[in-house]
């Protein structure tokens, strides 16, 4: 029963995160108006807004205009529920659970905003910065000062990597391809740097490198797809950094990998 409660807890927050993901980048209020169908603007009744269950019962369609509901909504709810359950299994109900869960909740919101808009609000990055400090403070296995140094090392290293790769793109690659767009293109997004800081802060040097390596490997998959099908699509990195971070934190860190 406790696992079911935790899943329902996660599903409820996942439903709220869908509101944040849709409204925050557009500068809309997250309180009003009520949730509505993006197509017909019909207000969604509470019984049609039950996380995951309503999507299944409505066969993935709006109750009013029958337009298909984007799969992203139930996906966010399901991911949030799974992450909440796995963190609960790892920690139980305590301050560590709530503090680290907040970090991963923010990563969910940032990841899906990055997927959709290829950019994230700066204030969310500031919030996750402070949330990660709180999480590291409550983690009994982390020395706060050393953790903060690790975060700075990772962030600084990432800035240097961005500088070198951007120099290559804007100077060497531009001269080879003559593509004018490359003259202003940056290798990495500025929003990636705070996430790398969070990873270094919480995981430490060894596990942090593994998390970023996993994230880079996962990011290669859509990049290869874009190359094969000649799609000029910018690959957001925050979702893959977040996934690598979660895999390392939940599955590999305790094994010393």
C-alpha positions as CSV (number, residue, x, y, z in Angstrom):
1,X,0.0,0.0,0.0
2,X,2.9,2.4,0.8
3,X,4.3,1.9,-2.7
4,X,0.9,2.7,-4.2
5,X,0.7,5.8,-2.2
6,X,4.1,6.9,-3.3
7,X,3.2,6.3,-7.0
8,X,0.0,8.3,-6.6
9,X,2.1,11.0,-4.9
10,X,4.4,11.0,-8.0
11,X,1.5,11.0,-10.5
12,X,-0.1,14.0,-8.8
13,X,3.1,16.0,-9.1
14,X,3.6,14.8,-12.6
15,X,0.2,16.3,-13.5
16,X,1.3,19.6,-12.0
17,X,4.6,19.5,-13.9
18,X,2.7,19.3,-17.2
19,X,1.2,22.7,-16.3
20,X,4.7,24.1,-15.5
21,X,6.2,22.7,-18.7
22,X,3.5,24.2,-20.8
23,X,3.0,27.6,-19.1
24,X,6.4,28.7,-17.5
25,X,8.2,29.3,-20.8
26,X,5.2,31.2,-22.1
27,X,5.1,33.4,-19.0
28,X,1.6,32.2,-18.1
29,X,0.1,31.9,-14.7
30,X,0.3,28.4,-13.2
31,X,-2.8,29.1,-11.1
32,X,-5.3,30.3,-13.6
33,X,-7.1,29.8,-15.8
34,X,-8.0,26.1,-15.4
35,X,-6.4,23.5,-17.6
36,X,-8.0,23.4,-21.0
37,X,-7.7,21.5,-24.3
38,X,-5.0,23.3,-26.4
39,X,-7.2,22.7,-29.5
40,X,-10.8,23.6,-28.6
41,X,-10.0,25.5,-25.4
42,X,-12.7,23.6,-23.5
43,X,-12.0,23.6,-19.7
44,X,-11.0,20.2,-18.5
45,X,-13.3,18.8,-15.7
46,X,-11.6,17.4,-12.6
47,X,-12.8,13.9,-13.4
48,X,-11.1,14.2,-16.9
49,X,-7.9,15.4,-15.3
50,X,-7.0,12.4,-13.1
51,X,-3.3,11.6,-13.8
52,X,-2.7,8.8,-16.2
53,X,-6.1,7.2,-15.5
54,X,-8.1,9.8,-17.4
55,X,-5.8,9.5,-20.4
56,X,-6.4,5.8,-20.6
57,X,-10.2,6.1,-20.1
58,X,-10.5,8.8,-22.7
59,X,-8.4,6.7,-25.1
60,X,-5.9,9.5,-25.3
61,X,-8.4,12.0,-26.7
62,X,-10.1,15.3,-25.6
63,X,-13.5,14.6,-24.1
64,X,-15.0,17.5,-26.1
65,X,-13.3,17.8,-29.5
66,X,-11.8,14.3,-29.7
67,X,-8.4,15.6,-30.7
68,X,-5.6,13.4,-29.6
69,X,-3.9,14.3,-26.3
70,X,-0.1,14.6,-26.8
71,X,1.6,11.5,-25.3
72,X,3.9,13.9,-23.5
73,X,1.3,14.4,-20.7
74,X,1.0,10.8,-19.5
75,X,4.7,10.3,-20.1
76,X,5.6,13.1,-17.7
77,X,3.2,11.7,-15.1
78,X,4.5,8.2,-15.5
79,X,8.2,9.2,-15.3
80,X,7.5,11.3,-12.2
81,X,5.8,8.4,-10.5
82,X,8.6,5.9,-11.3
83,X,11.3,8.3,-10.2
84,X,9.5,9.0,-7.0
85,X,9.0,5.3,-6.2
86,X,12.7,4.5,-7.0
87,X,14.0,7.3,-4.8
88,X,11.6,6.2,-2.0
89,X,12.9,2.6,-2.2
90,X,16.4,4.0,-1.9
91,X,15.9,6.4,1.0
92,X,12.5,5.9,2.6
93,X,10.5,8.9,4.0
94,X,13.2,11.2,5.4
95,X,14.8,14.6,4.6
96,X,17.2,13.0,2.1
97,X,14.3,11.6,0.2
98,X,12.4,14.9,0.0
99,X,15.5,17.0,-0.8
100,X,16.9,14.8,-3.6
101,X,13.4,14.2,-5.0
102,X,13.0,18.0,-5.3
103,X,16.2,18.0,-7.4
104,X,15.0,15.3,-9.7
105,X,11.5,16.9,-10.0
106,X,13.2,20.1,-11.2
107,X,15.2,18.1,-13.6
108,X,12.0,16.6,-15.1
109,X,10.6,20.0,-15.7
110,X,13.8,21.4,-17.1
111,X,14.3,18.4,-19.4
112,X,10.9,18.5,-21.0
113,X,11.0,22.3,-21.4
114,X,14.4,21.8,-23.0
115,X,13.0,19.2,-25.3
116,X,10.2,21.5,-26.4
117,X,11.8,24.9,-26.5
118,X,15.6,24.1,-26.7
119,X,16.0,26.6,-23.9
120,X,15.1,26.8,-20.2
121,X,14.2,29.7,-17.9
122,X,17.1,31.0,-15.9
123,X,15.2,31.2,-12.7
124,X,14.6,27.4,-12.7
125,X,18.3,26.9,-13.0
126,X,18.8,29.2,-10.0
127,X,16.2,27.2,-8.1
128,X,17.8,23.8,-8.8
129,X,21.2,25.3,-7.8
130,X,20.0,26.0,-4.3
131,X,17.9,22.8,-4.2
132,X,21.0,20.8,-4.9
133,X,22.9,22.6,-2.1
134,X,20.1,21.7,0.3
135,X,20.2,18.0,-0.9
136,X,23.9,17.8,-0.5
137,X,23.6,19.3,3.0
138,X,21.1,16.7,4.2
139,X,23.0,13.8,2.6
140,X,24.9,12.1,5.4
141,X,27.4,10.6,2.9
142,X,28.5,14.0,1.5
143,X,30.9,16.5,3.0
144,X,29.3,19.8,2.0
145,X,32.5,21.8,1.4
146,X,34.1,19.1,-0.7
147,X,30.9,18.6,-2.6
148,X,30.7,22.3,-3.4
149,X,34.3,22.2,-4.7
150,X,33.4,19.2,-6.9
151,X,30.5,21.1,-8.4
152,X,32.7,24.1,-9.2
153,X,35.3,21.8,-10.8
154,X,32.7,20.2,-13.0
155,X,31.2,23.6,-14.0
156,X,34.6,25.1,-14.8
157,X,35.6,22.1,-16.8
158,X,32.4,22.2,-18.8
159,X,32.9,26.0,-19.5
160,X,36.4,25.2,-20.9
161,X,35.0,22.3,-23.0
162,X,32.3,24.6,-24.4
163,X,35.0,27.2,-25.2
164,X,37.2,24.8,-27.1
165,X,34.3,23.1,-29.0
166,X,32.7,26.5,-29.9
167,X,36.1,27.7,-31.2
168,X,36.3,24.6,-33.4
169,X,32.8,25.1,-34.7
170,X,33.0,28.9,-35.3
171,X,36.5,28.9,-36.8
172,X,37.7,25.6,-38.1
173,X,34.4,23.9,-39.1
174,X,33.1,27.2,-40.5
175,X,36.1,27.6,-42.8
176,X,35.7,24.0,-44.0
177,X,32.0,24.0,-44.7
178,X,31.4,27.8,-45.4
179,X,28.2,27.5,-43.5
180,X,27.4,31.1,-42.2
181,X,25.2,29.7,-39.4
182,X,28.3,28.2,-37.7
183,X,29.8,31.6,-37.1
184,X,27.4,32.2,-34.2
185,X,26.7,28.6,-33.1
186,X,27.8,27.5,-29.7
187,X,28.7,23.9,-28.9
188,X,26.9,23.6,-25.6
189,X,23.9,25.4,-24.0
190,X,24.4,27.8,-21.1
191,X,21.7,25.9,-19.2
192,X,23.8,22.8,-19.3
193,X,26.5,24.3,-17.0
194,X,24.3,24.5,-13.8
195,X,23.1,20.9,-14.4
196,X,26.8,19.8,-14.6
197,X,27.4,21.6,-11.3
198,X,24.5,19.8,-9.7
199,X,25.9,16.4,-10.9
200,X,29.4,17.1,-9.6
201,X,28.0,18.4,-6.3
202,X,25.9,15.4,-5.5
203,X,27.8,12.6,-7.2
204,X,31.4,13.6,-6.7
205,X,34.2,13.4,-9.3
206,X,34.3,9.7,-10.3
207,X,30.5,9.1,-10.3
208,X,29.9,12.5,-11.8
209,X,32.2,11.7,-14.8
210,X,30.3,8.5,-15.3
211,X,26.9,10.3,-15.2
212,X,28.1,12.8,-17.8
213,X,29.6,10.1,-20.0
214,X,26.3,8.2,-19.9
215,X,24.4,11.3,-20.8
216,X,26.7,12.0,-23.7
217,X,26.3,8.4,-24.9
218,X,22.5,8.7,-24.7
219,X,22.6,12.0,-26.6
220,X,24.5,10.4,-29.5
221,X,21.4,8.3,-30.4
222,X,19.1,11.2,-31.6
223,X,22.2,12.9,-33.1
224,X,22.8,9.8,-35.3
225,X,19.2,9.7,-36.2
226,X,19.3,13.4,-37.3
227,X,22.4,12.8,-39.4
228,X,21.0,9.7,-41.1
229,X,17.7,11.4,-42.0
230,X,19.3,14.7,-42.6
231,X,17.3,16.6,-40.0
232,X,18.7,19.9,-38.8
233,X,17.5,19.5,-35.3
234,X,19.3,20.8,-32.3
235,X,19.7,18.1,-29.7
236,X,18.9,19.3,-26.1
237,X,21.5,18.1,-23.6
238,X,19.8,18.7,-20.3
239,X,17.4,15.6,-20.7
240,X,20.3,13.3,-21.3
241,X,22.5,14.7,-18.6
242,X,19.5,14.3,-16.2
243,X,19.0,10.7,-17.3
244,X,22.7,9.8,-16.9
245,X,22.6,11.5,-13.5
246,X,19.6,9.4,-12.4
247,X,21.0,6.1,-13.7
248,X,24.3,6.7,-11.9
249,X,22.6,7.9,-8.7
250,X,20.1,5.2,-8.3
251,X,21.7,2.1,-9.9
252,X,25.5,2.5,-10.0
253,X,26.7,4.8,-7.2
254,X,26.2,2.3,-4.4
255,X,28.2,-0.2,-6.4
256,X,31.1,2.1,-6.8
257,X,30.9,2.4,-10.6
